[in-house]
């Protein structure tokens, strides 16, 4: 072994002073991007740069860029980076161009889509975007002459992401613009329940029920606080963080700093009464006093009944006229279901819900996503005096 090592040393060619060392060439950053790929932050900036380039980029390319951005912000860290990269302002600016073009509606629709995806279940992104006071603008897209069906539908999507589990955001629904135009968000949501497009009506009634339903998932017992400090499930709305429990910055830390943030039920219940939302709901379901509801959309009807049931479970009041109309409507619907199913059919002359044991009543319960007992409880809540 020693002789082999000595031979290697003797026969090696030492580098002389005159030999020039070959210096490695620095790698081109573009080659590194090709090998490793751009970071998500760079891709987001590139996509937005294309989307806002109205004069230099084809509209299809701008739409594709917004599609790419929407997929990127599905990841919660990327959504939170919109604020760090100062992207919320330019993105929101796409909703109101200085010089509208014939293809602008497509750009606006996709921009709203990006916004809605970024704020879904993300309190940090919600708070960042709410700094721009966007709710009056978003609710303005619910007016039929103002925007297309697609923009209105995406506006409900974005409003859903902003308002769910976010009581502070509901305050912006009461904000009115200065000037001749009154911009009341609750009133515009009520009008959306009467929108000519059924897709928007379905999404609106579903949003109302989400806002009205008490958020039990955010109200566990206090014994769970020490088990999970980084999720909204760790505190009840009436409790405060223990002084020695640190609140670390993260996407959901707002629920620890402000435990009542998720409580949207109370403000929604009040708004449904003061802004005429209950009246419109009852009219939409019962036909506004008519004997029959024409062109019933079963999906909207089921969602509307679910909202009515949630409202009554929270002791929401109804006028006697509304109670009578709902009662007659349920009787008619059960009788019609009996007739459709091949039963005896006919109306209940006494109005005492003799149909409650009929196949039609069972069919009606199934149609509304309930069992018979739940439908009977709904009937009792409607007819209760108060």
NUPALO-744087 format. One record per residue (C-alpha): x, y, z; residue in one letter. Coordinates in steps of 0.05 Angstrom, whole numbers, padded with zeros to 5 digits, always signed. Example, Ala and Ser with C-alpha at 12.3 -4.5 7.8 and 13.67 -1.06 7.14 Angstrom:
<atoms>
+00246-00090+00156a
+00273-00021+00143s
</atoms>
This chain:
<atoms>
+00000+00000+00000x
+00057+00048+00017x
+00093+00032-00049x
+00029+00046-00088x
+00021+00113-00052x
+00094+00131-00066x
+00086+00114-00140x
+00023+00158-00144x
+00060+00217-00114x
+00121+00208-00159x
+00079+00203-00222x
+00030+00259-00207x
+00037+00323-00247x
+00039+00383-00200x
+00005+00446-00223x
+00057+00498-00243x
+00052+00571-00231x
+00045+00584-00305x
-00017+00541-00312x
-00082+00582-00313x
-00138+00559-00269x
-00205+00552-00304x
-00256+00596-00269x
-00327+00571-00269x
-00377+00615-00306x
-00433+00644-00265x
-00500+00611-00280x
-00552+00652-00317x
-00611+00665-00269x
-00659+00646-00325x
-00626+00577-00328x
-00635+00570-00253x
-00709+00588-00261x
-00715+00534-00315x
-00681+00482-00271x
-00713+00499-00204x
-00775+00538-00227x
-00796+00606-00203x
-00821+00616-00133x
-00896+00623-00123x
-00886+00696-00104x
-00852+00710-00170x
-00906+00673-00208x
-00959+00713-00172x
-00925+00779-00189x
-00917+00758-00262x
-00990+00738-00267x
-01015+00803-00238x
-00969+00843-00283x
-01000+00810-00343x
-01071+00818-00316x
-01064+00894-00306x
-01031+00906-00374x
-01094+00928-00410x
-01059+00963-00468x
-01003+00913-00481x
-01032+00844-00470x
-01088+00806-00505x
-01150+00797-00463x
-01145+00721-00467x
-01075+00724-00439x
-01099+00769-00382x
-01155+00721-00366x
-01107+00662-00366x
-01060+00700-00320x
-01117+00711-00271x
-01134+00637-00275x
-01062+00621-00256x
-01065+00671-00199x
-01130+00641-00173x
-01098+00572-00170x
-01038+00600-00133x
-01078+00636-00080x
-01115+00572-00063x
-01054+00559-00020x
-01064+00600+00044x
-00992+00625+00048x
-00996+00651-00023x
-01062+00686-00006x
-01029+00720+00053x
-00971+00742+00009x
-01019+00786-00031x
-01012+00838+00023x
-00937+00830+00031x
-00928+00838-00044x
-00974+00898-00047x
-01020+00862-00095x
-01088+00875-00064x
-01093+00946-00091x
-01079+00929-00164x
-01123+00867-00160x
-01181+00907-00131x
-01169+00960-00184x
-01188+00910-00238x
-01260+00914-00213x
-01267+00986-00234x
-01226+01005-00296x
-01215+01077-00316x
-01230+01060-00389x
-01277+01000-00395x
-01270+00957-00457x
-01319+00909-00489x
-01281+00850-00459x
-01274+00882-00391x
-01330+00841-00359x
-01288+00778-00368x
-01229+00811-00332x
-01273+00835-00275x
-01306+00767-00266x
-01239+00731-00261x
-01211+00784-00214x
-01270+00775-00167x
-01258+00700-00171x
-01186+00709-00148x
-01208+00753-00091x
-01261+00704-00068x
-01212+00646-00068x
-01159+00685-00030x
-01205+00705+00028x
-01241+00637+00037x
-01231+00614+00109x
-01171+00661+00116x
-01180+00716+00169x
-01113+00747+00153x
-01130+00756+00080x
-01200+00779+00098x
-01172+00835+00142x
-01121+00855+00090x
-01173+00862+00035x
-01225+00896+00080x
-01176+00954+00088x
-01198+00974+00018x
-01271+00978+00039x
-01292+00932-00018x
-01361+00910+00005x
-01401+00969-00024x
-01369+00956-00092x
-01380+00881-00089x
-01453+00888-00069x
-01463+00937-00127x
-01449+00879-00175x
-01513+00845-00151x
-01557+00896-00188x
-01580+00862-00253x
-01568+00921-00300x
-01499+00934-00273x
-01462+00869-00288x
-01469+00802-00321x
-01495+00738-00289x
-01423+00714-00283x
-01399+00776-00246x
-01459+00774-00199x
-01448+00701-00184x
-01374+00712-00170x
-01391+00773-00127x
-01433+00728-00081x
-01374+00680-00079x
-01327+00736-00057x
-01377+00764-00007x
-01387+00695+00023x
-01312+00689+00034x
-01309+00758+00066x
-01370+00754+00111x
-01371+00683+00137x
-01344+00678+00209x
-01327+00752+00204x
-01373+00796+00246x
-01331+00859+00237x
-01341+00854+00161x
-01416+00855+00170x
-01410+00927+00194x
-01389+00947+00124x
-01456+00923+00098x
-01488+00982+00134x
-01440+01033+00104x
-01473+01082+00056x
-01435+01120+00003x
-01432+01195+00004x
-01473+01227-00051x
-01539+01213-00086x
-01532+01137-00089x
-01549+01099-00026x
-01506+01037-00021x
-01535+00993+00034x
-01505+00924+00030x
-01561+00888+00067x
-01613+00919+00020x
-01573+00896-00040x
-01567+00826-00012x
-01643+00827-00002x
-01651+00848-00075x
-01606+00790-00095x
-01659+00743-00067x
-01704+00770-00123x
-01651+00769-00177x
-01675+00745-00245x
-01618+00694-00247x
-01635+00633-00205x
-01561+00618-00194x
-01552+00683-00157x
-01616+00673-00116x
-01592+00604-00095x
-01524+00629-00073x
-01554+00688-00036x
-01603+00647+00005x
-01547+00598+00021x
-01502+00656+00044x
-01557+00683+00089x
-01564+00616+00123x
-01489+00610+00134x
-01488+00679+00166x
-01549+00665+00209x
-01528+00596+00234x
-01493+00600+00302x
-01421+00578+00295x
-01418+00521+00345x
-01351+00499+00317x
-01321+00562+00347x
-01350+00552+00417x
-01318+00492+00450x
-01309+00484+00524x
-01255+00523+00558x
-01218+00458+00574x
-01195+00454+00502x
-01159+00520+00503x
-01092+00492+00522x
-01096+00437+00471x
-01098+00479+00408x
-01075+00551+00410x
-01071+00562+00335x
-01142+00548+00311x
-01209+00584+00322x
-01234+00521+00357x
-01192+00537+00417x
-01236+00592+00448x
-01309+00606+00460x
-01336+00674+00437x
-01345+00697+00509x
-01274+00680+00532x
-01209+00716+00526x
-01139+00686+00517x
-01104+00669+00582x
-01050+00721+00597x
-00993+00671+00595x
-01016+00638+00531x
-00979+00671+00473x
-01017+00687+00409x
-00969+00672+00353x
-00980+00707+00286x
-01015+00662+00236x
-01073+00662+00189x
-01125+00648+00243x
-01096+00685+00303x
-01151+00737+00296x
-01199+00687+00327x
-01156+00686+00389x
-01147+00761+00394x
-01222+00773+00380x
-01261+00711+00400x
-01328+00742+00381x
-01305+00752+00309x
-01340+00689+00285x
-01408+00708+00314x
-01447+00732+00254x
-01515+00703+00276x
-01538+00762+00318x
-01525+00818+00268x
-01555+00776+00212x
-01618+00761+00252x
-01628+00835+00265x
-01615+00853+00192x
-01665+00802+00167x
-01719+00837+00207x
-01700+00910+00195x
-01683+00905+00121x
-01744+00865+00099x
-01705+00802+00083x
-01755+00757+00119x
-01812+00788+00079x
-01777+00775+00013x
-01759+00704+00035x
-01832+00688+00052x
-01855+00719-00014x
-01804+00679-00053x
-01826+00613-00022x
-01901+00622-00019x
-01911+00662-00083x
-01926+00729-00052x
-01996+00709-00031x
-02014+00671-00095x
-02046+00603-00089x
-01991+00569-00129x
-01917+00584-00139x
-01900+00580-00213x
-01835+00550-00238x
-01812+00525-00171x
-01737+00515-00167x
-01729+00457-00119x
-01657+00475-00100x
-01676+00547-00082x
-01738+00523-00046x
-01699+00474-00003x
-01646+00526+00014x
-01701+00577+00029x
-01737+00529+00076x
-01671+00515+00111x
-01661+00590+00121x
-01732+00599+00147x
-01722+00541+00195x
-01657+00571+00222x
-01691+00638+00230x
-01748+00608+00270x
-01701+00566+00313x
-01670+00632+00335x
-01739+00658+00354x
-01743+00704+00294x
-01813+00736+00292x
-01864+00728+00236x
-01927+00769+00226x
-01994+00733+00231x
-02003+00743+00157x
-01936+00710+00142x
-01953+00652+00189x
-02019+00641+00153x
-01988+00643+00084x
-01932+00594+00103x
-01983+00548+00135x
-02027+00546+00073x
-01965+00538+00029x
-01941+00477+00067x
-02010+00446+00065x
-02014+00457-00011x
-01944+00431-00022x
-01957+00368+00020x
-02023+00357-00016x
-01989+00365-00084x
-01935+00316-00063x
-01989+00267-00042x
-02023+00274-00110x
-01957+00266-00146x
-01939+00204-00108x
-02006+00171-00125x
-02039+00184-00057x
-02107+00212-00042x
-02085+00284-00055x
-02129+00344-00041x
-02124+00400+00009x
-02132+00399+00083x
-02196+00436+00093x
-02187+00448+00167x
-02115+00470+00162x
-02097+00426+00221x
-02043+00388+00183x
-02081+00323+00177x
-02033+00311+00120x
-01975+00304+00168x
-01982+00228+00168x
-01994+00223+00093x
-01943+00200+00041x
-01945+00271+00013x
-01920+00300+00079x
-01864+00249+00079x
-01847+00265+00007x
-01847+00340+00024x
-01799+00328+00083x
-01752+00290+00038x
-01757+00344-00016x
-01735+00396+00035x
-01678+00353+00063x
-01714+00337+00129x
-01746+00278+00163x
-01820+00280+00182x
-01806+00299+00254x
-01764+00359+00233x
-01819+00382+00185x
-01871+00376+00240x
-01826+00418+00285x
-01821+00470+00230x
-01897+00472+00226x
-01902+00482+00301x
-01852+00539+00300x
-01891+00573+00244x
-01957+00568+00280x
-01933+00586+00350x
-01963+00650+00378x
-01916+00705+00395x
</atoms>
